[in-house]
Structures are given as structure tokens and as C-alpha cells.
Amino acid sequence: MTTAAEIADEIAKAYNLPKAQAKSIVDGVFKSIADAAASDAETNVPGFGKFKVKHTPEREGRNPSTGAAIKIAAAKKLTFAPAKALKDALNG
């Protein structure tokens, strides 16, 4: 697993930046993606992929313990679709 701190360390090394500045940059990128998602906007990073919000409607489900019908509330999900370049890099 790679963490945000590890990404920041790699950026700091690659661009000869202080680790604190690189961490601020990484945090800023993630905050921008989260802010866009909160306003239902799509974030497209060319060569990497798209982050977009998917709306799931309210639906009926079942309690697995009792089998009773329950309402599952409508929700939003953040989805990621990798760009072709990223898919190609993963699959050789």
C-alpha cells in the first residue's frame, strides 16, 4: 500500500522540495478532488483517469439476519475510471 505521505516523499525527492511542501501539494490535490466531488463535478486527470460522482437511488433490501424488508437510503459514490494510458501501463 502506498500512503499520501509516501507519495509526498517521492515528490519531495524528485523535485528537491521540503517534505512539508510536498505534503501540502499532495493534500491540496486530494482536497481539490474531494471538493469537486462534493459539488457533483467530475475531475479528469489526463493519462491517469476520471473521478466522478455516481448517484444510487433509494432501494429496498433485506436484513440478512431476519429477512425483513428494509429501505436503503439514496447515496452518492465516488467512482474512478482509469485512462487508457494507465490501463495499458498496468497490462503491459
Sequence and secondary structure as in RCSB ss.txt:
>XXXX:A:sequence
MTTAAEIADEIAKAYNLPKAQAKSIVDGVFKSIADAAASDAETNVPGFGKFKVKHTPEREGRNPSTGAAIKIAAA
KKLTFAPAKALKDALNG
>XXXX:A:secstr
   HHHHHHHHHHHHT  HHHHHHHHHHHHHHHHHHHHTT  EEETTTEEEEEEEE  EEEE TTT  EEEE  E
EEEEEEE HHHHHHH  
